[in-house]
Amino acid sequence: MNFERSAALAKALMDFPLPADVHPAATYEA
Amino acid sequence: MTARERVDEAFRRIREANPQYNCFTDLTQERAYREAEEIDRRRARGEKLGPLAGVPYAVKNLYDVTGVVTLAGSKINRDNPPATRDAFVVRKLHAAGAVLVGACNMEEYAYGFTTENFHYGATRNPRDPSRTAGGSSGGSAAAVAADMVPISLGSDTNGSIRVPAGLCGIFGLKPTYGRLSRQGVFPFVPSLDHAGPFARNVADLAACYDAMQGHDAEDPASRERPAEPVSDVLGVAIGGIRIALAAGDHYDELLSPEAQQALLQAAQCLDVKTKVEVPEFARARAAALLITFAEASNLQMGNLKTRVADYDPATRERFLAGALIPAEWLLFAQRFRAWYRDAWRKLFETVDVVVAAATAFPAQPLGRDTIRLNDRELPLRPAYGFFSAPFSFLGVPVVTVPIRPRGPLPLGVQLIAPAWREDLAFRVAAYLEREGATSV
């Protein structure tokens, strides 16, 4: 059940057309 | 009152109320009286005392306290030796004269929103003991709401300060990510964890926050910025602050009538007529949760392999599921975080403080599994964090304010400001308090 929830969240998130030049490098900066 | 008398009063109140609400897992009586008597001696000698001299406070039991085992709500951590040093912010509060009286109940490893702890029991909401106090910092919030201590510390990863503050009807602060050191705070999701305070009024919240500021090289996230205290700006007029209500992207349709009412009262008091479209609210929450699942499980991997039976059953399922998150999901979520932060930086060019619900609905009865919101039956526990997770994901500061309830149960609103601008959120919170829109 918990993993199914994760998969549903991932599906909803990864539909987003994120530009290719967005990198995770600055992730932890507010 | 002397510091000793204040500590006496705090322990009297704890003895009276804690059996009903189950806020504390440890009391630090010997330390508290030692600290209080030292303050009274210094006061008698005419020495200058710190801004929190003699003020009793409590911490969520994931903060290191010298001589106390840092439980982090777990059975597993009971086997650890007691901490040999106080957490950075506990040392800061000690230097300001605050007196530690104990450590508070929480969700196991801070993983949840209801403080229904399998090992230590549920914390009950002082406004209605049949209901949750919220979580994961439920013990800290309820201890303040029940008047056992005037201030306490919690931690907030996806809403664990803002949710219980709202549900218990008190003030809470999630500061900017990197503002307050997490050294000596048992980690849950290091890229999202924040330390922060609870209080029954804005001045106490500000005083506690101010006392804890300062760079700490032992927390890799701690930023080298000078302290930016807010206590002195609470009375500054808010006329120049551009305030807007959050709207859009499924946000409105999830609000209960009670949460809509709380927002309306805040908006009327602040004379806010502007709304801002919150970008990608649902995806921000999804990304925050995927990062949470993966990072939290990674930190627990050793215990998951050797002591899986010792977890709270609800928490164990979450950790095990998180261990299966593919790297692709995690990296996408982290990239989305960078995009989302930039989108909000643009939004903050046109507005200074955004007002949003702290939770979509008031505290529900303990043990309940689902909630019906606008004809949709949803799992209850994660639903408490609908509106808080996107802002810890952003890392921006948020003050949660308890709005004077029309019904029997309190509800909070979030005052969301740009990174490093806690002062703006505090000024708006102080205005709401002065105008009588809040209730504790």
HADDOCK unambig.tbl for C-alpha pairs under 7 A between the chains (distance, minus, plus):
assign (segid A and resid 2 and name CA) (segid B and resid 317 and name CA) 6.77 0.50 0.50
assign (segid A and resid 2 and name CA) (segid B and resid 318 and name CA) 6.14 0.50 0.50
assign (segid A and resid 2 and name CA) (segid B and resid 321 and name CA) 5.74 0.50 0.50
assign (segid A and resid 3 and name CA) (segid B and resid 321 and name CA) 4.88 0.50 0.50
assign (segid A and resid 6 and name CA) (segid B and resid 290 and name CA) 6.69 0.50 0.50
assign (segid A and resid 9 and name CA) (segid B and resid 286 and name CA) 5.13 0.50 0.50
assign (segid A and resid 10 and name CA) (segid B and resid 286 and name CA) 6.89 0.50 0.50
assign (segid A and resid 10 and name CA) (segid B and resid 329 and name CA) 6.28 0.50 0.50
assign (segid A and resid 12 and name CA) (segid B and resid 283 and name CA) 6.68 0.50 0.50
assign (segid A and resid 13 and name CA) (segid B and resid 283 and name CA) 5.07 0.50 0.50
assign (segid A and resid 13 and name CA) (segid B and resid 286 and name CA) 6.20 0.50 0.50
assign (segid A and resid 13 and name CA) (segid B and resid 287 and name CA) 6.60 0.50 0.50
assign (segid A and resid 22 and name CA) (segid B and resid 335 and name CA) 6.02 0.50 0.50
assign (segid A and resid 22 and name CA) (segid B and resid 338 and name CA) 6.96 0.50 0.50
assign (segid A and resid 22 and name CA) (segid B and resid 339 and name CA) 6.56 0.50 0.50
assign (segid A and resid 23 and name CA) (segid B and resid 335 and name CA) 5.32 0.50 0.50
assign (segid A and resid 24 and name CA) (segid B and resid 334 and name CA) 5.23 0.50 0.50
assign (segid A and resid 24 and name CA) (segid B and resid 335 and name CA) 4.25 0.50 0.50
assign (segid A and resid 24 and name CA) (segid B and resid 338 and name CA) 6.07 0.50 0.50
assign (segid A and resid 26 and name CA) (segid B and resid 338 and name CA) 6.40 0.50 0.50
assign (segid A and resid 27 and name CA) (segid B and resid 334 and name CA) 6.08 0.50 0.50
assign (segid A and resid 27 and name CA) (segid B and resid 337 and name CA) 6.13 0.50 0.50
assign (segid A and resid 27 and name CA) (segid B and resid 338 and name CA) 5.42 0.50 0.50
assign (segid A and resid 28 and name CA) (segid B and resid 191 and name CA) 6.07 0.50 0.50
assign (segid A and resid 30 and name CA) (segid B and resid 176 and name CA) 6.75 0.50 0.50
assign (segid A and resid 30 and name CA) (segid B and resid 177 and name CA) 5.85 0.50 0.50
assign (segid A and resid 30 and name CA) (segid B and resid 394 and name CA) 6.14 0.50 0.50
assign (segid A and resid 30 and name CA) (segid B and resid 395 and name CA) 4.63 0.50 0.50
assign (segid A and resid 30 and name CA) (segid B and resid 396 and name CA) 6.05 0.50 0.50
assign (segid A and resid 30 and name CA) (segid B and resid 419 and name CA) 5.87 0.50 0.50
